[in-house]
């Protein structure tokens, strides 16, 4: 099935209903289709053809989803780009993808203009909230009166054609463009719905829509006849009010958001008893946070696992299944996982190794990067670079990123073990554990800690707290206290940044 078919099937099955809520406005599913068809016609008239790449880079707003459907209906390829990126990063993506157009907003228009200044071929700039001028087109001016798209063009599309190119965060070098097909994205949404028994309802769009999340949440809502409340940014009062107003039963978040909700002093002013569960991904979630959220709000926090190369969902806690705190659940239908050693040999249950994934959701490869494609795809299996283990019931536990593994004196140390322990300390708000180079031991462990407001705790106290619960060689040598942990746009803690900070401070000493 093509991405455009999801919206059409949604209208045929569920009729017209409010699909998007944004500030004081709502947009129905049929209005979404009209806007999308008009925008597709406008793109075609601008010269956008089958296979051309179009960047979508702006904060959350309905036009992100109108653009997605419009781009795919024009036969083009969506390139979602996080609006928080530096102009240098946007420049690389625009150049590498050969983008013919960039859809953005006034919020980051200057960054986009800086990003494309030195490109040999200038993409058209389309802005959702700026009038057409000599530098850019207005989004709604691009739309054409016709509400039907070129059928011949659409019929040329195949489910194995590229639907999006998603650029990875690039924390260890230039980002790579993950190609995802219509089949990758449709199968992932459909199988996720089956696994979680997703019901019709209203959910929250608090994560960045200009990301694979935006495709995933909209595709799932098309399939289930559900609605989305879109937030331009994560504001606790608005989130709690929306849960109460729209009787939200479930939504997706990242650990930092869940932590903020649990710490919100005005939470008791809202009735969010309708909330049944929150799906968490992108970064490890401390078990203590899961229990605290359940105790306070009566809602489960269900960890799942995914990555861009798998479109993105791999495992989740199925509805009605046993929830195992610390686990990221079981594979969704159609997806197979294995834990293997460095030679690619499958390991027994309970042993730690690299997670590999097989299924219709797995990328065909990286855009114009055969070397990296061959490195991560072997006999159709995706080598994720994540270390994990499976229990006897088939539940997956992510131990750490392979690159985050700390090798101290020849012993493999997993940061998450220490992070789980420190997160239970009464003075610790957030924690991330990293390794830094050490002449004698190879690497040493450093805990980067954010204290709770008004809490007083020393480095030695936290180290002793760990040593009471773990073997001494598995505990941090240093504790670095920070005001906050650096994160990217989807909530992942940037451990590369932390390693640089810790190494610099260590060299000063």
N, C-alpha and C positions, 0 to 999 in steps of 0.2 A: 504494500500500500504506500502511496505517496503522501507526503505531509499535507498537501492540500486536501486530500481525500478525507483526512480526519475531521476537518471543519465541516465539509459537506455532509459527511455521514452523521456528524453531531446534530446538524440542523434537521436532517431527515428523520432522525430517531427521536429527538427531544423537542422539536419545535422551537419557536423563538422564546428566549428567556434572557435575563440579565447575566451576561458572561463576565464582564469586567466592572469592578467598582474602583473609582479613583477620585479621591477627594470628595467633591460634591456631585460627581457625575457617574453615570452608569452607561455601559454600552452592551447591547445585546449581541448574541452570536451572529444574527443575520446582519446587523450593522458592521460587525467585524469582517464578515465576508464581503460586503459592499465596499468598504474602505480598502480591503486587501486587493480586490479585483481592480479597483480604480488605480491603486498605486502600482500594481503590476503593469497595467497599460501604460502608465506614465514612464515607468522604467524602460519598457520596450521602446517607447517613442524616443527616449534619450539615447538609445543604442545599446542598452543592456541586453545581451543575448544568452542563449543556453550555455551554461558552464562558466559564465563570467562571475567574478567574486564581488560581493557587496558587503562592506563592513557596517555593522550596527554597533555604535559606541555611544552610550548615553545612560544617565540614571534611569531608574524604573519609571515607566509611564506606559499608557496603553499603546502608544505608537511603536514601542519595541515589538509587541506582538502583531500589530498591523503590518509592520515592516517584514517580520519573518514570513507571514503568509503571502505578502505581496512579492517578496523576492522569489520564493519557491514557485509561485504562480507565474512569474516571469521566466521561469526556467533557469534562474541563476542560483548561485551558491551563497549561503549565509556565512558570514565571518563574524561571530560575536566577539566583541572586544570589551574588556572591563574598562569602564570610564575613568577609573582611578590611576591608570597606567601613566607613566612618564611619556612626554612627547617622543622621546628617543625610542621607547618600546613600541608606541603606535606607528612610528616611522618604519621600524623593521617589519612589522606585520603588514603594513600597507605595501611595502616594497616586495616582500617575499611572496605575498599572495597575488600581487599584480591587480589589486582592487580597482574596479572601474568606478566605484562610487563609495562614499562614506555617509551614513545617516547618523546624525548627532543632534545635540541641543546646545543652546546658548551657554549652558553651564560649563562646557568644556570646548567650545568652539575655538577659542584661542589656542588651546593645546593641539587640536586637530590641524589648525592652520600652520602651526610651527612644525608639526610632524610631517606635513606633505610639501613643505617649502622646497626641499632639494630633490624631490622625486623627478625622475626624467619624464615620466608620464603622469600628468596631474589627474587624480580621480575627481569626479563631480562631487561637490559637497551639498548635502541635503539636510536642512535644519528644521526641526519640528516646531520651533517657536521663534523664528526670526523671519522677517519678510524677505522675499526674493530680492537679491541685489546683485552687484557685479561679481561678487565672490561666491555666492551660494544660492541655492534654490530653497524655497519653502516647501516643506513636506506636502502640504495640502494643495499647493500650486502644481506640484508634479502629478497629482491625481488627475485622471481624465473622466469625462462624463460617462463614458461607457461602463457598464457594470459587468460585462462578460469579457473573459480573457481569450486570447488567441488559442482556439482549441487545437489547431495543428501543432503549435509550439508545445503545449502541455502534453499532447499525446506522444511527443518525442521522448518524454522523460521515462526512465525506468527505475524500479525500486533499488537497483544496484548503482545508480548514479549518485555522485556526491551530493548531499543535501547541505552539509555545513563543513567548514574547516575551523577547528577549534584550536587556538594556540595555547600551549601549555605555559605555565608561569615563568619558565626559564630562569629558575633560581640558580642553576649551575651552568648558565650560558644562554645563548640565544634560544628563544622559544621555538618549539617544533609545531608544525601545523597538523593536527590530528584530523584525518579525513573520516567523516561519518556519513554513511549512505542513508537514503530514505528507509531502507530495510533495517539498518542498525537501530535507528531511532524509533521506528514504529514497533519493532519486536520488543525493544526494551520497555517502552511504555505499556504495551499490552501485557507482557509477562509480569511486569511489576504490579499492574492492577490485579492480575490473577493471584499473584503471591500474597498480596496484602488485602485481597478482597475489598478493594477500594469502592466506597459507596458514593452516590451522588450527594453533593453538599457544597459548602463554601470553604475555601482554604485561604491562607494568607500568602501573599507574594512579598516576603521580606528579604529574600536573598536576591542577588543581582539577576535580573532577567536577561541582560546582555551577556549570557554565559550559557553553558549547556543546561543549567538548571532551568532557564527560561523555556527552552524547548521541551524539557521533560515535564515540567508542571503544566504547560499549556496542552501538550499532547495527552496527558493523563486526564485533564479536564474535558478535552474534546471527547475522549472515549467514555467518560462516566457522566457527562452532562452536568459538570460541576462549574462553579464560579470562582473567581479570584479577586481578592481585595488587594490592590496594588499599593505598596508604600514606596515613596521616593527615597526614604531612609528609615532606619529602624528607630522608632520613637516609642518608648515603653507605654506612655499613656495612650497613644493611638492604637498600639497593638492590643492592649488589654481591653480597650473600649470596643475594638472591632470583634474580638472574640466573643464578647458579651452580646453585641448588637446582631451579629450574623450567625450566632450560635455555632461557632467553628468547633468541629470535633477533632480535627487533626491538621497539622501543617508541618513544613520542613524548616529546620533552623540549623545553626552551627553552635558548638559548645559555648562560645562567648555570649551568644544571645540567650541561651538557656540559663547561663550563669547570671546574666543581667536580670532576667525575669525573676529568678529565685531571690535576688538581692533587692528587688524593687520595693521600697518602703511603703508605697501606696497600693500594693497589690490587693490588699483586703477591701479596698473601696470598689472593686469590680467583682461581679458574679461570673466567674469563668468555669463553673461546675460542668458546663457542656463539654469542656475539653477532655478528650479521652487519651490522646497520645500526641507526642511530638517526635518526628523523625529527625535524627541527628546524623550528620556526616561531615566530611571534609577534614576533620581533625579528631584525635583521640578524646574521648569523653570520660572523665574520672567517674568511677563507680559511686563515689560519695555524692557526686552531683546528681546522679540518677535517683538515688534513694532520697535525697533532700527534696527534689522536685516532686517526686511521688508523694512524699509525706505532706508537703505544703499544698499542692494543687490537686492531688488525687489522680493525676494523669501519668501515664507511663512515658518514659523517654526510651525510644527504641533506636539503637544504633544500627546503621547500615554501612555498607562499604561500596564504593564505586570509584571509577577513575575515568578521565576523559576518553581514553582509548577503548572503553567498554560502554560508551554511549548513554549514561555512565554507570547505571546500577548493576552491581554484581550479586550482592547478598543483602538481605533485610530480614527483619523479624516478621514472619507471616502472621496475619490476624488469627487469633485463637491459639497460636503456638506458644510453647513455653518461652518466656523471656529470660534470657541468661545475661545478667549484667556483666559487662566486660566483653561480651561477644557481639559481633556484627551480624549475627543471624545465619541463615542458610541461603544457598544459591536460589535465585529466582528460576522459574521454569525455563527450560531450554539452555541453561547455562551450567557448565561443568567446571569444577575447580579442583586443583591438586596442589599439594605441598611437595616441593622437590628440593634436592640438594644441588650443589654447584655443578654437578654433571647432568642435571635434569632428571635424575632418578626419583621416583615417587617415594616419599618417606612414610613410615607407619603413623597412625593416628597418635596425636600428642607430641610429636617431634616438631621442632621449629625449622622451617626452611622457607624458600621463596614461593610465593603464591603465583600460580599460573592459571589462566582462564581461557575457556573455549566456548563459543556460542555465536548465535546470529547477531549479537550486539558488538562483536569485536571488530575494531577498525580494520580496513584493508591496508592501512599503512599511513605514513606521514607524507604530506604534500611535498613532492619533488625532493625527497630525502630517502633514497633507497638504502643507504648505509644504516641509518637509524631504524628503518623498517625491518631490515634483515636482522638487526640486533635484538629487537623485542618480539618479533613474530617468527616462530619456528614450528613448522608443520601445523599452521593455523592457531597454535597456542600463543597466547599473549603472556609474556614474562613481565610481571608488574613491577618488579623491584621492591615489593613489599614483603616483609618477613611475617610469617604467621604460622598458626597451627590449627588443626581441626580436632574436635573431641569425638568421642564414640558416636554421638548423635548427629554428627555432620555439621555442627555449629563452628563457624570460623572465628578465630581470635587473631586480630592484627597485633603483632608484637612491636614492630617498628618498620620504618623505611630502611631498606638495606643500607642506604648511604648514611643513615643516622646511627647505625650500629657503632658502639664504642668498643674498641679492642684495647684493653688495659692489661699490660703484662702478659699478653697471649690469651687472655680470657675474653669471651664475648659478653658484653654487658648491654642490656636492653633498657634504654631510657624510660620506657613506659612503666617498668616495674617500680622505679623510684618516684616517678610522677604520681602514680596511684597512691603511694604511701604518703608523700608530702601533701597531697590534696586533702588528706584527712586531718591534717594539723589545724587546730583552731585559729591560728594566726595567718594561715596561707589562703590567699584568694585564688591565685593562679600560679602554675608552675610549668616550666619546660626544662628538660634536662638535655645537655649537649656534651660533646667531647671536644677537647682542645689538645693540640700537639704537646707532647711532653718528652723530653730527651731520654729520661730514665725508663718510663713505663710505656712509651709509644703514644698513649693518649691518657688524659685524665678527665674525670667526670666533674662537670660544673652544673649546679642547679640554679636556674634563673627564676627568681621568686618575686611575685607581686603580693605584698602584705594586705590584709584586710584593713580598712580604715581604722585608725587609732590603735592598731595592734602593735605590740612590742615583742620582738623575737630576735634572737641573735643567730649568727651563722653557726656557732658551735652547738646551740640548742637544736637546730634543725638537722645538723649532721648526726648528733647523738640520737635524735628521734628516728632517723633512718637506720642507724647501726643497731638499735634495739629490735629492729624488724627484718633486717637483711644481713647477710654476711658482710663483714667490714669491707672486703675488696669490691663489693657491688654498690657501695655508697659514695656520695659525692665527696670530693676533696675540698671543694669550695662552694660557697653560696653567693650568688650575685643578686642583690636586691635592686629591682627596677620599678619605675612608676607604672609601666604597662609592657605587655609583650607585643612585639611587632607582628602584624598580620597582613595577609593579602586580602583582596576584595571578597573572597568567599570564606574568610575566617581561619585559614590555615596559618599556624604560627610559622614565621619565617626563621627557621633555625639557622640558616646560612648567615643571616644578619646577627643572630645571637652569638654564633661562633666567632664572627669577626670582632664583635664588641668584647667578648670574654677574652679572646686572644690578645687584643690590644691592651686591655687592663692588666692582663697577666705579664705582658712584656714590660709594662711600666714598673711593676713591682720588682 
